[in-house]
């Protein structure tokens, strides 16, 4: 069965725990091994709480001012990039490592007075490159900064590797573009072929129609000729009948 938390009165302000004069609940082990032995807290009494009222009011005002300064600092740190120059080998590996202490020092050199415990670097940096680091004052006041770790000299072999990777990426992009253009041209070609076939069919149909008209025209001419031929025959027959009568 877990032991209940114990109540203690803070004699001084403790980060992430409370201000002087606050009555807080902590685990028995934390109270027994750290707070009580170092005189940071004691078991609360009404007299002791009353005696720390004034100290607590002063601490609260100071904390308010501190929080306002932190909020302004967080705004300034938004999208900030710090640069660290380090010695490296030809493959870009650092001789040593970049830690939160290095970032803390560089921030102060750049005019950002953060606290050491506010710098939260997830992993130790051992190669040149671009990284991010969290700056955390509390749950609400936090941001991320960019950290560029640069070599102290020109790395020909490393640069060749980077250039080769970039060239490969550009080649892949060019191939994708060519493939896309070829697909578009193929689709346009299919549409043109469809229009061409339709035109040929229309042209063929027009020729058939013209041919039918041409075939129909001679037939009409033949009929006209036949009519003309028949009329003279009737005229001759009439003349013969008249002659017989005479």
The 8 nearest C-alpha neighbors of each residue, nearest first, counted from 0:
[[1, 2, 3, 4, 27, 26, 28, 5],
 [2, 0, 3, 4, 26, 27, 28, 5],
 [3, 1, 0, 4, 27, 26, 5, 28],
 [2, 4, 5, 1, 26, 27, 25, 0],
 [5, 3, 26, 25, 24, 27, 2, 6],
 [4, 6, 24, 25, 27, 26, 3, 7],
 [7, 5, 24, 23, 22, 25, 4, 42],
 [8, 6, 42, 41, 23, 22, 43, 40],
 [7, 9, 22, 43, 40, 41, 21, 42],
 [10, 8, 40, 19, 20, 11, 21, 39],
 [9, 11, 40, 19, 39, 20, 8, 12],
 [12, 10, 19, 9, 39, 13, 18, 20],
 [11, 13, 18, 19, 17, 14, 9, 10],
 [14, 12, 16, 17, 18, 11, 15, 19],
 [15, 13, 16, 17, 12, 18, 11, 137],
 [14, 16, 17, 13, 137, 12, 18, 136],
 [15, 17, 13, 14, 18, 23, 12, 25],
 [18, 16, 13, 12, 21, 15, 14, 19],
 [19, 17, 12, 21, 20, 13, 11, 55],
 [18, 20, 11, 12, 9, 10, 55, 21],
 [19, 21, 51, 55, 9, 48, 18, 8],
 [22, 20, 18, 19, 9, 8, 17, 23],
 [21, 23, 8, 7, 9, 6, 20, 24],
 [24, 22, 7, 6, 21, 8, 25, 17],
 [23, 25, 6, 5, 4, 7, 22, 26],
 [26, 24, 4, 5, 27, 23, 30, 6],
 [25, 27, 4, 29, 28, 5, 30, 24],
 [28, 26, 30, 29, 4, 31, 5, 25],
 [27, 29, 31, 30, 26, 32, 33, 25],
 [30, 28, 26, 32, 27, 33, 31, 34],
 [31, 29, 34, 27, 28, 35, 33, 32],
 [30, 32, 28, 29, 35, 27, 33, 34],
 [33, 31, 29, 30, 28, 36, 34, 35],
 [32, 34, 29, 36, 30, 35, 31, 37],
 [35, 33, 30, 39, 40, 37, 36, 38],
 [34, 36, 38, 40, 37, 30, 31, 33],
 [35, 37, 38, 33, 34, 32, 31, 39],
 [38, 36, 39, 35, 34, 33, 40, 32],
 [37, 39, 35, 40, 36, 34, 41, 10],
 [38, 40, 34, 10, 37, 11, 9, 35],
 [41, 39, 9, 10, 8, 38, 34, 35],
 [42, 40, 8, 7, 35, 43, 9, 38],
 [41, 43, 7, 8, 44, 6, 40, 35],
 [44, 42, 8, 7, 41, 47, 48, 45],
 [45, 43, 47, 46, 48, 42, 8, 49],
 [44, 46, 48, 47, 49, 43, 50, 51],
 [47, 45, 49, 44, 48, 50, 43, 51],
 [46, 48, 50, 44, 49, 45, 51, 43],
 [49, 47, 45, 51, 50, 46, 20, 44],
 [50, 48, 46, 52, 47, 51, 45, 53],
 [49, 51, 47, 48, 52, 46, 53, 54],
 [50, 52, 20, 54, 48, 49, 53, 55],
 [53, 51, 55, 49, 54, 50, 20, 56],
 [52, 54, 56, 55, 51, 57, 50, 49],
 [55, 53, 51, 57, 52, 56, 58, 19],
 [54, 56, 58, 52, 19, 20, 53, 57],
 [57, 55, 59, 53, 58, 54, 60, 52],
 [58, 56, 54, 60, 55, 59, 61, 53],
 [57, 59, 55, 61, 56, 60, 62, 54],
 [58, 60, 62, 56, 61, 57, 55, 63],
 [61, 59, 63, 57, 62, 58, 56, 64],
 [60, 62, 58, 64, 59, 63, 65, 57],
 [61, 63, 65, 59, 64, 60, 58, 66],
 [64, 62, 60, 66, 65, 61, 59, 67],
 [65, 63, 61, 67, 62, 66, 60, 68],
 [64, 66, 62, 68, 63, 67, 61, 69],
 [67, 65, 69, 63, 68, 64, 62, 70],
 [66, 68, 70, 64, 69, 65, 63, 71],
 [69, 67, 65, 71, 66, 70, 72, 64],
 [68, 70, 72, 66, 67, 71, 73, 65],
 [69, 71, 67, 73, 72, 68, 66, 74],
 [72, 70, 74, 68, 69, 73, 67, 75],
 [71, 73, 69, 75, 74, 70, 76, 68],
 [74, 72, 76, 70, 75, 71, 69, 77],
 [75, 73, 71, 72, 76, 77, 70, 142],
 [76, 74, 72, 73, 77, 71, 79, 111],
 [77, 75, 73, 79, 74, 72, 78, 144],
 [76, 78, 74, 79, 75, 73, 142, 144],
 [79, 77, 144, 76, 80, 145, 143, 75],
 [80, 78, 76, 144, 77, 145, 81, 75],
 [81, 79, 145, 146, 144, 78, 82, 147],
 [80, 82, 146, 147, 145, 79, 83, 105],
 [83, 81, 147, 148, 146, 84, 80, 149],
 [82, 84, 148, 149, 147, 85, 81, 146],
 [85, 83, 149, 150, 151, 148, 82, 86],
 [84, 86, 150, 151, 149, 87, 83, 93],
 [85, 87, 151, 94, 150, 93, 84, 88],
 [88, 86, 93, 92, 94, 91, 150, 85],
 [87, 89, 90, 91, 92, 93, 86, 94],
 [88, 90, 91, 154, 156, 157, 87, 92],
 [91, 89, 88, 157, 92, 156, 87, 154],
 [90, 92, 88, 87, 89, 127, 126, 93],
 [93, 91, 126, 87, 88, 90, 125, 127],
 [94, 92, 87, 126, 125, 95, 86, 96],
 [93, 95, 87, 86, 92, 96, 88, 85],
 [94, 96, 93, 125, 97, 86, 92, 87],
 [97, 95, 125, 124, 93, 98, 123, 94],
 [96, 98, 124, 123, 101, 125, 99, 95],
 [99, 97, 100, 101, 123, 96, 102, 124],
 [98, 100, 102, 101, 120, 103, 118, 119],
 [99, 101, 103, 98, 102, 104, 115, 97],
 [102, 100, 104, 98, 99, 103, 97, 105],
 [101, 103, 99, 105, 100, 104, 106, 98],
 [102, 104, 100, 106, 101, 105, 99, 115],
 [103, 105, 101, 107, 102, 106, 100, 108],
 [106, 104, 108, 102, 107, 103, 109, 101],
 [107, 105, 109, 111, 103, 108, 104, 102],
 [106, 108, 111, 110, 112, 104, 109, 105],
 [109, 107, 105, 106, 110, 104, 111, 112],
 [110, 108, 106, 107, 111, 105, 81, 112],
 [109, 111, 107, 108, 112, 106, 105, 113],
 [110, 112, 107, 106, 113, 109, 72, 108],
 [113, 111, 107, 110, 114, 106, 72, 103],
 [112, 114, 111, 115, 117, 107, 103, 106],
 [115, 113, 117, 116, 112, 118, 103, 136],
 [114, 116, 117, 118, 103, 113, 100, 99],
 [115, 117, 118, 114, 119, 135, 136, 113],
 [116, 118, 135, 134, 114, 136, 115, 119],
 [119, 117, 134, 116, 115, 99, 133, 120],
 [120, 118, 133, 134, 117, 132, 121, 99],
 [121, 119, 132, 99, 122, 118, 133, 123],
 [120, 122, 119, 123, 132, 133, 131, 99],
 [123, 121, 120, 124, 98, 119, 99, 125],
 [122, 124, 98, 97, 125, 96, 121, 120],
 [125, 123, 97, 96, 126, 122, 98, 127],
 [124, 126, 96, 93, 92, 123, 97, 95],
 [127, 125, 92, 93, 91, 124, 128, 148],
 [128, 126, 148, 149, 91, 92, 150, 93],
 [127, 129, 148, 147, 126, 130, 149, 146],
 [130, 128, 147, 146, 148, 145, 131, 127],
 [129, 131, 146, 145, 147, 128, 132, 148],
 [132, 130, 145, 144, 146, 143, 133, 129],
 [131, 133, 120, 144, 143, 119, 145, 134],
 [134, 132, 143, 119, 142, 135, 118, 120],
 [133, 135, 118, 117, 142, 141, 143, 119],
 [134, 136, 141, 117, 137, 133, 140, 142],
 [137, 135, 117, 140, 141, 134, 138, 69],
 [138, 136, 140, 139, 135, 141, 15, 117],
 [137, 139, 140, 141, 136, 135, 142, 15],
 [138, 140, 137, 141, 136, 135, 70, 142],
 [141, 139, 137, 136, 138, 135, 70, 73],
 [140, 142, 135, 134, 136, 139, 137, 73],
 [141, 143, 134, 133, 73, 135, 77, 144],
 [144, 142, 133, 132, 134, 131, 145, 77],
 [143, 145, 79, 132, 131, 80, 78, 133],
 [146, 144, 80, 131, 130, 79, 81, 132],
 [145, 147, 130, 81, 80, 131, 129, 82],
 [148, 146, 129, 82, 128, 149, 83, 81],
 [147, 149, 127, 83, 128, 84, 82, 129],
 [148, 150, 84, 127, 83, 147, 85, 151],
 [151, 149, 85, 152, 84, 86, 87, 127],
 [150, 152, 86, 85, 84, 149, 153, 87],
 [153, 151, 150, 154, 86, 87, 149, 85],
 [152, 154, 155, 150, 151, 158, 157, 89],
 [153, 155, 157, 156, 158, 89, 152, 91],
 [156, 154, 158, 157, 159, 153, 89, 160],
 [157, 155, 159, 158, 154, 89, 160, 90],
 [156, 158, 160, 154, 159, 155, 90, 89],
 [159, 157, 161, 155, 160, 156, 154, 162],
 [158, 160, 162, 156, 157, 161, 155, 163],
 [161, 159, 163, 157, 158, 162, 164, 156],
 [160, 162, 158, 164, 159, 163, 165, 157],
 [163, 161, 159, 165, 164, 160, 158, 166],
 [164, 162, 166, 160, 165, 161, 159, 167],
 [163, 165, 167, 161, 162, 166, 168, 160],
 [164, 166, 168, 162, 167, 163, 169, 161],
 [165, 167, 163, 169, 168, 164, 162, 170],
 [168, 166, 170, 164, 165, 169, 163, 171],
 [167, 169, 165, 171, 166, 170, 164, 172],
 [170, 168, 166, 172, 171, 167, 173, 165],
 [171, 169, 173, 167, 172, 168, 166, 174],
 [170, 172, 174, 168, 169, 173, 175, 167],
 [171, 173, 169, 175, 170, 174, 176, 168],
 [174, 172, 170, 176, 175, 171, 169, 177],
 [175, 173, 177, 171, 176, 172, 178, 170],
 [174, 176, 172, 178, 173, 177, 179, 171],
 [175, 177, 173, 179, 174, 178, 180, 172],
 [178, 176, 174, 180, 179, 175, 181, 173],
 [179, 177, 181, 175, 176, 180, 174, 182],
 [178, 180, 176, 182, 177, 181, 175, 183],
 [181, 179, 183, 177, 182, 178, 184, 176],
 [182, 180, 184, 178, 183, 179, 185, 177],
 [183, 181, 185, 179, 180, 184, 178, 186],
 [182, 184, 180, 186, 185, 181, 187, 179],
 [183, 185, 187, 181, 186, 182, 188, 180],
 [186, 184, 188, 182, 183, 187, 181, 189],
 [185, 187, 183, 189, 188, 184, 182, 190],
 [186, 188, 184, 190, 185, 189, 183, 191],
 [189, 187, 185, 191, 190, 186, 184, 192],
 [188, 190, 186, 192, 187, 191, 185, 193],
 [189, 191, 187, 193, 188, 192, 194, 186],
 [192, 190, 188, 194, 193, 189, 195, 187],
 [193, 191, 195, 189, 194, 190, 196, 188],
 [192, 194, 190, 196, 191, 195, 189, 197],
 [193, 195, 191, 197, 192, 196, 198, 190],
 [196, 194, 192, 198, 197, 193, 191, 199],
 [197, 195, 199, 193, 198, 194, 192, 200],
 [196, 198, 200, 194, 195, 199, 201, 193],
 [199, 197, 195, 201, 200, 196, 202, 194],
 [198, 200, 202, 196, 197, 201, 203, 195],
 [199, 201, 203, 197, 198, 202, 204, 196],
 [202, 200, 204, 198, 203, 199, 205, 197],
 [201, 203, 199, 205, 200, 204, 198, 206],
 [202, 204, 200, 206, 205, 201, 199, 207],
 [205, 203, 201, 207, 202, 206, 200, 208],
 [204, 206, 202, 208, 203, 207, 201, 209],
 [205, 207, 209, 203, 208, 204, 210, 202],
 [208, 206, 210, 204, 205, 209, 211, 203],
 [207, 209, 205, 211, 206, 210, 204, 212],
 [210, 208, 206, 212, 211, 207, 213, 205],
 [209, 211, 213, 207, 212, 208, 206, 214],
 [212, 210, 214, 208, 213, 209, 215, 207],
 [213, 211, 215, 209, 210, 214, 216, 208],
 [212, 214, 210, 216, 211, 215, 209, 217],
 [215, 213, 211, 212, 216, 217, 210, 218],
 [214, 216, 212, 218, 213, 217, 211, 219],
 [215, 217, 213, 219, 218, 214, 212, 220],
 [218, 216, 220, 219, 215, 214, 221, 213],
 [219, 217, 221, 215, 220, 216, 222, 214],
 [220, 218, 222, 216, 217, 221, 223, 215],
 [219, 221, 217, 223, 222, 218, 224, 216],
 [222, 220, 218, 224, 219, 223, 217, 225],
 [221, 223, 225, 219, 220, 224, 218, 226],
 [224, 222, 220, 226, 225, 221, 219, 227],
 [225, 223, 227, 221, 226, 222, 228, 220],
 [226, 224, 228, 222, 223, 227, 221, 229],
 [225, 227, 223, 229, 228, 224, 222, 230],
 [228, 226, 224, 230, 225, 229, 223, 231],
 [227, 229, 225, 226, 230, 231, 224, 232],
 [228, 230, 226, 232, 227, 231, 225, 233],
 [231, 229, 233, 232, 227, 228, 226, 234],
 [230, 232, 234, 233, 229, 228, 235, 227],
 [233, 231, 229, 235, 230, 234, 236, 228],
 [232, 234, 236, 230, 231, 235, 237, 229],
 [233, 235, 231, 237, 232, 236, 238, 230],
 [236, 234, 238, 232, 237, 233, 239, 231],
 [237, 235, 233, 239, 238, 234, 240, 232],
 [236, 238, 234, 240, 235, 239, 233, 241],
 [237, 239, 235, 241, 236, 240, 242, 234],
 [238, 240, 242, 236, 237, 241, 243, 235],
 [241, 239, 243, 237, 242, 238, 236, 244],
 [242, 240, 244, 238, 243, 239, 245, 237],
 [241, 243, 245, 239, 244, 240, 238, 237],
 [244, 242, 240, 245, 241, 239, 238, 237],
 [245, 243, 241, 242, 240, 239, 238, 237],
 [244, 242, 243, 241, 240, 239, 238, 237]]
